[in-house]
Each structure stands twice: as structure tokens, then as C-alpha cells.
């Protein structure tokens, strides 16, 4: 065992993402050969310890198993501030504390993997709507939305964002005004949690506003063997 892998998510006050992360960690471990590599999970925010301390603790366990390389895998869908600045900063703090006993390496973030488009297109095919809205969280970091716009173009979908414009409501209003009557919303989020609950509540209000429109709401990506396979491939790059 020469490498260990730490899957890093955002973190949440909602317990459901933590449960899903634990399940996904087990699936990734199975994908990598069950026991051939040590796989752990950590979160950037809303944890008792900062990420650099979580990395140090995991590295200490890995070191006892003879691991010389610790691979950080950011399970983030956008190349926002967390991926580009916060996680590298936490890795640098951990590396400084650990010295050269273990070398830490950050992999590309999950959203950079092309096969996510395939997963989403399969969900779109199941829904079979007239128009699909790819709904992502959004980021104000310059350039961070470009991958979402590219993904939507590949899927033949339109975009909306939870945190920045255009919002889901404004996008639906525009589509209904253009004569669309069958709409599917594809939440580009990792797990079910507070935001996906809020999306569902927002959609219930929109159903009342547009009673002649048929809406479908897909589930977020979730912990699945298919997602674990993508993460395993990301690790190999």
C-alpha cells in the first residue's frame, strides 16, 4: 500500500450528506479493490476540526500502514473558491505539519470528469421532458460557471443557478413564456440535503404558479457504484 485516498466534500449541518459520504467512501474502496488502498472521508466546513487537522489525522493512520503518498480528491462539482484556494491552503498547512513523511497531492475536482455528462444524460433520458434545466449551485468566481454552461450545451439543456443568476424561477418563467409545457429539473448537486429540499419546496410553489406546466424533479447524483467508478477513474488520472 503506497497511496491512500481522502475524499473531501463541502460539509453540512444536515446529517444526510455525511451518511452518503460514508457510503460513497465504501463504494470507492470497493472500486479500488477493497483493502488495497486506504480510503477516508473529510469535509472542508462545518466539522469539529479544520480540514488540515483532518488530513493530518488521516495521514497519521496511513503512515502506520506504510503509505508514502496521500491523495486528496475534492468531491466538488465547480472549480470555485473552495477547490482553487481553500483546499490547497488546507493541504499546505497539513503538509507543513507533516514534513516529508507523507507527500500530499490534490487531484482534479469531481466536476472535471467528462463521464458526469453521461450520468446526467441517462437521467434526462428517463425523464423525457420537453426541456431540461441543469440546476447548479453557482459561484461568483470568474470563469467557474463555464464548465456548467459547456455541460448544459452537451446535454441539450439550459442552465439555472441556486446562488447566482439566472435563478430557477426566472428560467422557468422565460421557458413558460416561450411555450414550454413539460419541464425537467436536473439538480447538479452531490447529495440530498438542505439545498435540494429548498429546491423541491421552490418547485411546489412554481407548480401553483404554472398549473398547466408538467414539472419533473430528478434526484441529485447521490452515492452510487456509477459515481464511485467515476471517482476511481479520476484517481487514476
VENZIQUI-V715108 format. One record per helix or strand. SS is the DSSP state (helix for helix, strand for strand). FROM is the first residue (numbers start at 1). TO is the last residue. If there is no record, write none. Layout:
ss=SS from=FROM to=TO
ss=SS from=FROM to=TO
This chain:
ss=strand from=3 to=9
ss=helix from=15 to=31
ss=strand from=38 to=43
ss=helix from=51 to=64
ss=strand from=69 to=74
ss=helix from=81 to=98
ss=strand from=103 to=106
ss=helix from=110 to=112
ss=helix from=115 to=127
ss=strand from=131 to=136
ss=helix from=146 to=155
ss=strand from=158 to=161
ss=helix from=168 to=177
ss=strand from=182 to=188
ss=helix from=194 to=209
ss=strand from=214 to=217
ss=helix from=225 to=236
